[in-house]
């Protein structure tokens, strides 16, 4: 019998709509039901591309006996962590505190008021390596609730109080934190294989952006060397799809050989932008190729019919992880013939022993062969053959913040790689988000929902990262297209962030003051300063607030940016890899920012100046282009043309240089 998930918008929840478990969506009503029945709540958190979420679902949630026990003893709530990051953050903090680690699937048992009292992740159907089975866990939790409820509720209350307590923000770390953080991150750099730390290795997107900015500001060769080595290793390894472009979620080993195969929108948007910036800084052909291919992959694989971008591709197909992406030597020969198949096996790292499972290998590109035309031909033929395989499922949920990341990345890639089609795709996605995800609240503020599916907005409210990333995408489009409508949209979103996400310490919360549901609001005031797979909401907000302040001269927004950096910078010296986004913003602050106003009609003279400005590697670069006028962003106002010719004005640290009509002179003023 179908459960109560049939009307959900989340593909992850819909994957469980036919489970015999009587799942309900996260809501206050679910906890009210638990209170009325006098039973605890099982909160099961995962996401559509999560391999072990699928495994646990098949082993336990599709099992009739397990489902019957769950339905009798619990109210079962299924949560998509991508749709409700606020819920995920609350219970992840509890899981990490109780177990010392965390991950997905996340399995949390709470009281009817939402306080967690037992947490874990994946539980097998039978005891394995000292891990209890899921049925044993369920029986123990149900027995404890029945026989020792007062004790359970008391311990849950203590846990909830601990989660609600956040250490008071200390004094803002000085901006000299950058040098100490660089020394710290250098100690974890893997000089032999690129990246930081050991296995598993995740793409350190925010740290790489920071290192590129630091090199641009200071000329520090060590920062550039760490960034280049890591970008090169990731691009040549198995985490990068050597046939179609795009990156998998992470590498299970330290040498970037075998990935965890799910592909996420946020990873690829962040990495696209970093590779574009690396190419701009170094002229690397590899960075150019990876940026071009990753942009194409985003458009080919994740763009939805409505113009937005879907969340992810699954790791599994044909019931196996990586089946779509892995190859055996025999399969190469079947597609390419003996000569090309044997040659391709050597070039792409496919061996008889295999680097993955069942004698298959993940394609790599450790070195570039002299015969690049042959390699291109081989890649094309293998890609065509792979397209005939059963494809991984796609989570077509459109998340506001992740689309903001994609908008910014595609717009910049389009401008720098001379690909207007990418700018068009970014504009279409931005329009979709504004038309479908944004609404006008009764108080006049612009509000975002977290996600939509099939063009229908969901009910989960947007969080701080959504407002920050969407606003950043809008300001990036404004800088590249010159259309002031994007600037106006960003302005509205940032006003909502400043008014409704303000924290008691002067910084910003992750959730709005009037859109957090009762359970989340009661347990914890969210203000997580650390980067995860995406930049922390506070760091992302700091970056876009600083950009807006440079465009407008608004001291209010600049001060808000600096306050938002307090939390992230407090952890930067101890855990710099968790504060890369904040450190990148600090580089922009230390650089000026550098404000470039390019004024004039859209003619070749203005286009040349505009292109020169966008090619600058200055970490604090902020660009506005267009005719001066009352409707233009303030940076463009009161900027006359010089002798009737398109002109560029460069200001830095509240001091402006003389205007120029020469693209070469503009490049010189910007430090190139």
C-alpha positions in Angstrom: 0.0 0.0 0.0 1.4 3.4 -0.9 2.4 5.6 2.1 1.9 9.3 2.5 4.7 10.5 0.2 2.9 10.3 -3.1 2.4 14.1 -3.3 6.0 15.0 -2.4 8.0 17.1 -4.8 11.4 15.6 -3.8 12.5 12.7 -6.0 14.2 11.2 -3.0 10.9 11.1 -1.1 9.2 9.7 -4.1 11.7 6.9 -4.3 10.1 5.8 -1.0 6.5 6.4 -1.9 5.8 2.7 -2.4 7.6 1.4 0.7 5.4 -0.5 3.1 6.8 1.9 5.8 4.1 4.6 6.4 6.4 7.5 5.7 5.2 11.0 6.2 7.0 14.2 5.2 8.7 16.5 7.7 6.1 18.8 9.3 4.9 19.9 12.7 1.9 17.7 12.0 4.1 14.6 12.1 5.2 15.3 15.6 1.7 16.2 16.7 0.7 12.7 15.5 3.5 11.1 17.5 2.4 13.0 20.6 -1.2 11.9 20.1 -0.1 8.2 19.7 2.5 8.4 22.5 5.3 7.1 20.3 8.7 8.3 19.3 9.6 9.6 15.8 12.1 8.0 13.4 13.7 10.7 11.3 15.4 9.1 8.3 17.5 11.6 6.3 19.1 11.0 2.9 19.2 12.2 -0.7 18.4 10.8 -4.1 22.0 10.1 -5.3 23.1 8.5 -2.0 24.3 4.9 -2.6 23.9 3.6 0.9 20.5 5.3 1.3 19.4 3.0 -1.6 21.0 0.0 0.1 19.3 0.6 3.4 16.0 1.2 1.7 16.2 -2.0 -0.2 17.3 -4.1 2.8 15.0 -2.6 5.5 12.4 -0.2 4.3 11.1 -2.5 1.5 10.9 -5.4 4.0 7.3 -6.0 5.1 8.2 -7.3 8.6 10.5 -4.4 9.4 7.9 -1.9 8.0 5.2 -3.4 10.2 7.3 -3.0 13.3 8.1 0.6 12.3 4.5 1.5 11.6 3.3 0.1 15.0 6.0 1.7 17.2 7.0 4.9 15.5 5.9 7.8 13.4 8.3 7.6 10.4 9.5 10.8 8.8 11.5 10.8 5.6 13.6 13.9 4.9 15.5 14.9 1.8 18.6 16.7 3.2 18.9 18.7 0.0 15.4 20.0 0.4 15.6 20.6 4.1 19.2 21.4 5.0 18.1 23.1 8.2 16.6 19.8 9.5 19.7 17.9 8.3 22.0 20.3 10.1 20.1 19.9 13.4 20.2 16.2 13.5 23.7 15.9 11.9 25.0 17.9 14.9 23.3 15.5 17.2 24.6 12.4 15.3 28.1 13.7 15.3 27.9 14.6 19.0 26.6 11.2 20.0 28.6 9.0 17.7 31.7 11.0 16.8 30.9 10.8 13.0 28.1 11.4 10.6 26.8 10.8 7.1 23.9 9.6 5.1 21.6 7.7 5.4 21.1 9.3 8.8 18.9 7.5 11.3 17.6 9.6 14.2 15.1 8.7 16.9 13.4 11.7 18.6 10.7 12.4 21.2 7.3 13.7 19.9 8.7 17.2 20.4 11.7 16.5 18.1 14.5 16.1 20.6 16.9 13.4 19.5 17.8 10.6 21.9 19.4 8.0 19.7 21.3 8.6 16.4 23.2 6.6 13.8 23.7 6.3 10.1 23.4 3.1 8.0 22.3 0.0 9.9 22.4 -3.4 8.1 19.6 -6.0 8.1 21.8 -8.4 10.1 24.7 -7.8 12.5 27.9 -7.0 10.7 31.4 -6.4 12.2 30.0 -5.4 15.5 27.3 -3.2 14.0 23.8 -4.1 15.3 21.1 -4.9 12.8 18.4 -2.3 12.1 15.8 -4.6 13.6 17.8 -4.9 16.8 18.1 -1.1 17.0 14.3 -0.7 16.5 13.5 -3.3 19.2 15.9 -1.7 21.7 14.6 1.8 21.0 11.0 0.7 21.3 11.7 -1.1 24.5 13.5 1.8 26.0 10.7 4.1 25.1 8.1 1.8 26.6 9.9 0.9 29.9 12.1 3.9 30.6 10.4 6.8 28.9 11.1 9.4 31.6 14.8 8.6 31.4 14.8 8.8 27.6 13.0 12.1 27.6 15.3 13.5 30.2 18.4 12.6 28.2 16.8 14.0 25.1 16.2 17.3 26.8 19.8 17.5 27.8 20.9 16.8 24.3 18.5 19.5 22.9 19.8 22.0 25.4 23.4 21.3 24.3 22.5 21.7 20.7 20.8 25.0 21.4 23.9 26.4 23.2 26.4 28.0 20.8 29.6 29.5 22.1 29.5 33.3 22.0 31.2 34.8 19.1 34.7 36.0 20.0 36.5 39.0 18.7 36.8 38.9 14.9 39.9 37.2 13.8 42.3 39.7 12.1 42.8 39.4 8.4 46.3 38.2 9.1 44.6 34.9 9.6 45.2 34.3 5.8 49.0 33.7 6.4 48.4 31.4 9.3 45.7 29.5 7.4 48.0 29.1 4.4 50.7 27.6 6.6 48.1 25.3 8.1 46.7 24.1 4.8 50.2 23.6 3.4 50.9 21.0 6.1 48.1 18.8 4.8 48.9 19.2 1.1 49.7 15.9 -0.8 52.6 17.0 -2.9 52.8 13.6 -4.6 49.1 13.2 -5.6 47.5 16.6 -5.2 44.7 17.5 -2.9 44.8 17.7 0.9 44.9 14.9 3.5 44.3 11.3 2.7 41.5 9.1 1.5 38.7 9.8 0.8 39.5 13.0 -1.1 36.7 15.5 -1.8 37.2 18.2 -4.3 38.4 21.2 -2.2 36.6 23.8 -4.4 36.5 26.6 -1.9 40.1 26.2 -0.8 41.3 26.2 -4.5 39.4 29.4 -5.2 41.1 30.9 -2.1 44.5 29.8 -3.2 44.1 31.2 -6.7 42.9 34.5 -5.2 45.8 34.6 -2.7 48.3 34.1 -5.5 46.7 36.8 -7.6 46.9 39.2 -4.7 50.4 38.3 -3.4 52.2 36.4 -6.1 52.7 33.5 -3.6 54.1 30.7 -5.8 53.3 28.1 -3.2 49.6 28.9 -3.3 49.5 28.6 -7.0 51.5 25.4 -7.0 49.1 23.7 -4.6 46.1 24.8 -6.6 47.5 23.7 -10.0 48.7 20.3 -8.7 45.3 19.6 -7.3 43.3 20.8 -10.3 45.6 18.8 -12.6 45.3 15.6 -10.5 41.5 15.8 -10.3 41.2 16.4 -14.0 43.4 13.5 -15.0 42.0 11.0 -12.4 38.9 8.8 -12.3 36.8 11.4 -10.4 36.6 13.4 -13.7 34.5 11.8 -16.4 37.0 11.4 -19.2 34.3 10.9 -21.8 31.6 13.5 -21.1 33.1 15.9 -18.6 31.8 16.6 -15.1 33.1 15.5 -11.7 31.9 12.7 -9.4 31.3 13.5 -5.8 34.7 12.4 -4.4 37.5 9.9 -4.7 37.5 6.9 -2.4 41.3 6.7 -2.5 44.1 9.2 -2.1 45.2 9.1 -5.7 41.9 10.2 -7.4 41.6 6.8 -9.1 38.1 5.5 -8.0 35.3 7.9 -7.4 32.0 7.6 -5.6 30.1 8.0 -8.8 27.2 10.3 -8.0 27.5 13.7 -9.8 26.2 16.7 -8.0 25.2 20.1 -9.4 26.9 22.0 -6.7 30.3 20.3 -7.1 30.3 20.9 -10.8 29.2 24.5 -10.6 31.9 25.2 -8.1 34.6 23.4 -10.0 33.6 24.9 -13.3 34.2 28.4 -11.8 37.5 27.3 -10.3 38.8 25.8 -13.6 37.7 28.9 -15.5 39.6 31.1 -13.0 42.6 28.8 -13.2 42.7 29.1 -17.0 42.3 32.9 -16.7 45.3 33.0 -14.3 47.6 30.5 -16.1 46.4 29.9 -19.6 46.4 26.1 -18.9 45.0 24.1 -21.9 43.9 21.4 -19.4 42.0 23.9 -17.3 40.4 25.3 -20.5 39.3 21.8 -21.7 37.9 20.8 -18.3 36.0 24.0 -18.0 34.6 23.7 -21.5 33.6 20.0 -21.0 32.1 20.6 -17.6 30.0 23.4 -18.8 28.8 21.2 -21.7 28.0 18.4 -19.2 25.9 20.7 -17.1 23.8 21.7 -20.1 23.5 18.2 -21.5 22.9 16.3 -18.3 21.4 18.5 -15.7 19.4 21.3 -17.5 15.7 20.8 -17.0 12.9 21.5 -19.5 12.0 24.6 -17.6 15.6 26.0 -17.9 16.8 25.3 -14.3 19.4 22.7 -13.3 18.6 19.4 -11.6 20.4 18.4 -8.4 22.3 15.2 -9.3 22.9 12.0 -11.2 22.8 8.8 -9.2 25.8 6.7 -8.6 24.0 3.5 -9.5 22.7 1.9 -12.7 21.7 -1.7 -13.5 21.7 -2.2 -9.7 25.4 -1.5 -9.4 27.4 1.5 -8.4 29.6 2.8 -11.3 28.2 0.4 -13.9 27.6 3.2 -16.4 31.2 4.6 -16.1 33.5 1.6 -15.8 35.2 -0.4 -18.5 37.1 -3.7 -19.0 39.8 -4.1 -21.6 37.5 -6.5 -23.5 34.7 -3.9 -23.6 37.2 -1.3 -25.0 38.2 -3.7 -27.8 34.5 -4.6 -28.5 33.8 -0.9 -29.2 37.1 0.2 -30.7 38.6 -2.9 -32.3 41.8 -4.6 -31.2 44.3 -2.0 -32.1 42.5 1.1 -30.8 41.1 -0.8 -27.9 44.6 -1.9 -26.7 46.0 1.6 -27.3 43.1 3.2 -25.4 43.5 0.8 -22.5 47.0 2.0 -22.0 46.2 5.7 -22.4 43.1 5.6 -20.2 44.4 3.4 -17.4 42.3 0.2 -18.1 44.0 -3.0 -17.0 43.2 -6.7 -16.8 43.4 -6.4 -13.0 41.0 -3.5 -13.0 40.9 -0.4 -10.7 37.3 -0.9 -9.8 35.0 -3.9 -9.4 34.3 -7.0 -11.5 37.6 -6.6 -13.4 36.6 -3.1 -14.7 38.4 0.2 -14.4 37.5 3.8 -14.2 38.9 5.8 -17.0 41.9 8.1 -16.2 44.2 10.3 -18.2 47.5 10.4 -16.4 49.4 11.7 -19.4 48.5 13.3 -22.7 49.5 11.2 -25.7 51.2 12.7 -28.7 48.4 11.6 -30.9 45.6 13.8 -29.5 43.4 13.3 -32.6 43.4 9.6 -32.0 42.5 10.1 -28.4 39.6 12.5 -29.3 38.3 9.9 -31.8 38.5 7.2 -29.2 36.7 9.3 -26.6 34.0 10.1 -29.0 33.4 6.5 -29.9 33.4 5.3 -26.3 31.0 8.1 -25.3 28.6 7.1 -28.1 28.8 3.5 -27.0 28.3 4.4 -23.3 25.2 6.4 -24.2 23.5 3.1 -25.1 24.0 1.7 -21.6 21.2 2.1 -19.0 21.7 5.5 -17.5 21.9 6.5 -13.8 18.7 8.1 -12.5 18.5 11.9 -12.2 17.3 13.8 -9.2 15.4 16.6 -11.1 14.7 18.7 -8.1 15.8 22.3 -8.7 17.5 23.8 -5.6 17.6 27.6 -5.4 21.2 28.0 -4.0 22.8 25.4 -6.3 21.2 27.0 -9.3 22.6 30.3 -8.1 26.1 28.6 -8.1 25.4 27.3 -11.7 24.2 30.7 -12.9 27.4 32.4 -11.6 29.7 29.7 -13.0 28.1 29.5 -16.5 27.9 33.3 -16.8 31.6 33.7 -16.0 32.5 30.7 -18.2 30.5 32.2 -21.1 32.1 35.6 -20.8 35.7 34.3 -20.4 35.6 31.4 -22.9 33.6 33.5 -25.5 30.6 31.2 -25.2 27.5 33.4 -25.3 25.3 30.2 -25.2 26.5 29.6 -21.7 25.5 33.1 -20.7 22.1 32.5 -22.3 21.7 29.3 -20.3 22.7 31.1 -17.1 20.1 33.8 -17.8 17.4 31.3 -18.5 18.1 29.5 -15.2 18.1 32.8 -13.3 14.7 33.8 -14.8 13.3 30.4 -13.9 14.4 30.7 -10.2 13.0 34.2 -10.0 9.7 33.3 -11.6 9.2 29.9 -9.8 11.1 30.1 -6.5 10.6 33.8 -5.5 7.5 35.3 -4.0 6.5 38.6 -2.4 5.8 38.2 1.3 3.1 40.2 3.1 5.8 42.4 4.5 7.0 43.3 1.0 10.2 41.2 1.2 11.3 38.8 -1.5 11.3 35.2 -0.3 12.7 32.1 -1.8 11.5 28.5 -1.6 14.3 26.0 -1.3 13.4 23.8 -4.3 10.9 23.0 -7.1 10.3 20.0 -9.3 8.7 20.0 -12.8 8.2 23.8 -12.5 6.2 23.5 -9.3 7.6 25.2 -6.2 7.9 23.2 -3.0 7.0 24.4 0.4 10.4 24.2 2.2 11.7 27.8 2.8 15.0 29.0 1.4 17.9 29.1 3.7 20.8 31.6 3.9 22.9 29.9 1.2 19.9 30.1 -1.2 19.7 33.9 -0.8 23.4 34.3 -1.0 24.1 32.1 -4.0 21.1 33.3 -6.0 22.0 36.9 -5.3 25.6 36.2 -6.4 24.4 34.6 -9.6 22.3 37.7 -10.3 25.1 40.1 -9.6 27.4 38.0 -11.8 24.9 38.2 -14.7 24.5 41.9 -14.1 28.3 42.3 -14.4 28.5 40.3 -17.6 25.3 41.3 -19.5 24.9 44.9 -18.2 21.2 44.2 -17.6 20.3 46.2 -14.4 17.3 43.9 -13.7 19.7 41.3 -12.4 21.2 43.9 -10.0 17.7 44.8 -8.8 16.8 41.2 -8.1 20.0 40.7 -6.1 19.3 43.9 -4.1 15.9 42.5 -3.0 17.3 39.2 -1.9 20.1 40.8 0.1 17.6 43.0 1.9 15.6 40.0 2.9 18.8 38.4 4.2 19.8 41.4 6.3 16.4 41.8 7.8 15.2 38.3 8.3 18.4 36.3 8.8 20.0 38.6 11.3 21.5 36.9 14.3 21.8 38.2 17.9 25.6 38.5 17.6 25.3 40.8 14.5 26.0 38.0 12.0 23.6 36.0 10.0 21.6 32.9 10.8 21.1 30.0 8.4 17.3 30.2 8.7 14.9 33.1 8.5 13.4 34.5 11.7 9.8 33.8 10.6 10.1 30.7 8.4 11.7 28.1 10.6 9.2 25.5 11.7 8.5 24.8 15.4 10.8 21.7 15.8 13.9 23.2 14.2 13.4 26.6 15.9 12.9 25.0 19.3 16.0 22.8 19.1 18.6 25.0 17.6 19.3 28.4 16.2 21.3 27.5 13.1 24.5 29.4 12.5 27.1 27.0 11.0 30.3 28.8 10.0 32.1 25.8 8.4 32.1 25.0 4.7 30.7 21.7 3.7 30.2 20.5 0.1 29.1 24.1 -0.5 30.3 27.3 1.1 28.9 28.1 4.5 25.9 30.3 4.3 27.7 33.0 6.3 30.8 33.0 4.0 28.6 33.0 0.9 26.6 35.9 2.2 29.8 37.8 3.1 31.1 37.5 -0.4 27.9 38.8 -2.2 27.4 41.5 0.4 30.9 42.7 -0.2 30.3 42.7 -4.0 27.0 44.7 -3.5 28.8 47.2 -1.2 31.4 47.8 -3.9 28.8 48.3 -6.5 26.8 50.8 -4.4 29.2 52.3 -1.8 26.8 50.9 0.9 28.7 50.9 4.3 25.8 48.9 5.7 26.4 46.0 3.4 30.2 46.1 3.8 29.8 46.0 7.6 27.4 43.2 7.4 29.9 41.3 5.2 32.6 41.7 7.8 30.3 40.6 10.6 29.3 37.5 8.7 33.0 36.6 8.4 33.5 36.4 12.2 32.3 32.8 12.7 34.1 31.3 9.7 37.4 33.2 10.5 37.3 31.9 14.0 37.9 28.4 12.6 40.2 29.4 9.8 43.5 29.0 11.6 42.5 25.7 13.2 40.7 24.1 10.3 41.5 26.2 7.2 40.1 23.6 4.8 36.7 24.3 6.4 36.9 28.0 5.8 38.1 28.3 2.2 35.1 30.4 1.2 35.6 32.9 4.0 39.4 33.1 3.2 38.5 33.8 -0.4 36.3 36.7 0.7 39.1 38.0 2.9 41.4 38.1 -0.2 38.8 40.3 -1.9 38.6 42.6 1.2 42.4 42.9 1.3 42.5 43.6 -2.4 40.3 46.6 -2.2 37.8 45.5 -3.6 38.7 46.8 -7.1 35.7 48.5 -8.6 35.6 48.8 -12.4 32.9 50.9 -14.1 32.7 50.5 -17.9 30.4 53.1 -19.3 29.2 53.6 -22.8 26.8 52.2 -25.4 27.2 48.5 -26.3 29.8 49.1 -29.1 33.2 47.5 -29.8 35.0 50.1 -27.7 32.9 49.3 -24.6 33.1 45.6 -25.3 36.9 45.7 -25.5 37.1 47.5 -22.1 34.5 45.1 -20.6 36.5 42.1 -21.7 39.7 43.5 -20.3 38.1 44.0 -17.0 36.6 40.5 -16.8 40.0 39.0 -17.6 41.6 40.5 -14.5 42.6 38.0 -11.8 42.2 40.6 -9.1 40.5 38.8 -6.2 38.4 41.9 -5.3 37.2 42.5 -8.8 33.8 44.0 -9.1 32.6 45.0 -12.6 29.6 47.0 -13.8 29.1 47.8 -17.5 26.5 49.8 -19.3 25.3 53.3 -20.1 25.3 55.7 -17.2 21.9 56.6 -15.9 19.5 56.7 -13.0 18.5 53.0 -13.6 22.0 51.7 -13.6 23.9 50.3 -10.6 25.3 53.2 -8.6 28.9 52.3 -9.7 27.9 53.5 -13.2 26.2 56.7 -12.3 27.8 60.1 -12.8 30.5 58.5 -14.9 30.8 60.6 -18.1 32.3 59.3 -21.3 35.8 60.6 -22.2 35.7 62.6 -25.4 32.5 60.7 -26.2 34.2 57.3 -26.2 33.4 54.4 -23.9 35.5 54.7 -20.8 36.6 52.6 -17.8 36.9 53.9 -14.2 38.9 51.9 -11.7 38.6 52.5 -8.0 40.3 50.6 -5.2 40.2 51.2 -1.4 38.0 54.3 -1.9 40.6 55.9 -4.3 40.0 56.2 -8.0 42.4 56.3 -10.9 41.9 58.6 -14.0 39.4 57.1 -16.5 40.8 55.4 -19.6 39.5 54.5 -23.0 42.3 52.0 -23.6 41.8 48.3 -22.9 45.6 47.9 -22.5 45.7 50.8 -20.0 42.8 49.3 -18.1 44.7 45.9 -17.9 47.7 47.8 -16.5 45.6 49.5 -13.9 44.2 46.2 -12.8 47.6 44.7 -12.3 48.2 42.7 -15.4 
